[in-house]
Amino acid sequence: MAAKEAQVGATMTTHTTAQGKSAAMEAIEDVIYGSVAGIAGKYIEYPFDTVKVRLQSQPDHLPLRYTGPLDCFRQSIKADGVVQGLYRGISAPLVGAAAETSSLFFFERIGREVVYASGHYSRDRVLPLSALWFTGAFSGTFTSFVLTPIELVKCKVQVPTTTSTDGMAPKAPSVMSVIRDVYKHEGIRGFWHGQMGTFLREAGGCAAWFGSKETTTKMFYLLNERSAITQKEKDALATEALPLWQQAVAGASAGMSYNFLFFPADTIKSRMQTSPVGGTTQNRSFWQEGKALWGQHGLRGLYRGCGITVLRSAPSSAFIFIIFDDLKQRFPL
């Protein structure tokens, strides 16, 4: 009985519908609290994300500008200071983080409804981990269409301009100037340049994000149950939230899994989205860009910047899940 309840607790720690609460109110909570959690996580990870994009986007035909993450940090701070060098263009990513995280939790809930509607699982029983990995992939698929235009603008702002048409010192583009240039030269469709890379990263990565978090959470519930002596203690453990450090480990495992498994898709996407707008060179497709990168740098090129990305994803993802779960428990609508 306790083992079953522990399994229930593992999958109910995040966004489970409370009795008597409408689906609409649950969706509103997902959007509001997901936005807050996403913004908090973005402030933590953004400097590392800037370095990651700059490492990924170094051109093939020139010597590497940065020898590694630490060198990129050093050059960025030396050239523009901490704020401009590492937090340049954060306004759009903050909006993107709010949209991304709220969309992830919102569409994951819809994915659960799809699973229930299939008739294979009843609502009075806990979904197995395999189903929860599926709902993560479902969420990532739809969220990718929200993220691509936001990330395209972010990447173009983050990567320093290397040429200047007036002979003056290069000037970093603003969010609005990037939006105007993309629309002028490529129209609305241009904002979804790199969609294939975002789709592959989000569909696979979000399956790992939600799946790893739920799997690790379940593992902790089972381990905690073994340490309990009496049945009363076991029953109490199954209904209580995990200790904060265990919640953090579960969230961190989610972030690291998300970023490592599908990092090559993100690398190719970043290269596509940092290509010049309005030039004479035609935009490469996802597969053309990947083939060119593989031919130039091999597997190492596909994982350039992976270490720093996985490193920053651990605390960021941990904070996102902790903040989201805590807000859901403390301030139910």
C-alpha angles and dihedrals in degrees: 000000000000092000090053091049090048089055089049091052092051093059096036098058091090128054101324115164112256119223112269094014117119122236089241092058091047089052091050090052090051091053098044100040093037089055093051092048092046094052092049091049093048093057088055098047105032099092089051091046091053091053091046093054092047092051092047095048102054108131122252097226097054133063113268110275094205126041092203145322096296092049090049091051090049096048093044094051093043092051102042110004127247099295100043094031099050106015099042111140096009094142094077094043090052089057088043093050091052091048093044099048095041090048091049094054093039096051092041088060090050088050089056090052089052090052092050091046090056088071095230094107132037122223093237091064130068117256114246119244092255090061091048091053087053093051088052091054090046090053094048093050094059095036091057091070090055094047105046099076092042093051092045090059091043094052094049091051094045097052112076118243110251100191136046125201095205098048092247126121113293114266123211111243120245124230092253094047090053091049091050093048095048093047093045096052104028107017125217092322090062092070090066094054104135094028093137091058092048091048094052092045095047100040094049097030096050091049085058093041097056094028096052092046093051093043093051091044091053090049091054092049091053092047092049090049091056091055092054116095107195129046089241090058091048092051091049092050091052093057099040128083117258119262111275095252091053091050088051093051091049091050093045092051088053093054095046093048092049095052102039102046098055101024095123090062089053092049092053091045092052092051091050093048095048094052114117117274119230097010127138092252114092116236113260121235120241092261094045091051091047092049092050092049092047091050092050103039108003122210091336090062092053091055098041107138093013096122096056091043093055089044095055094041093064099066093032095054092042091055092046094055094040093050094043095048093044093050091049091053099041102038110031113175 
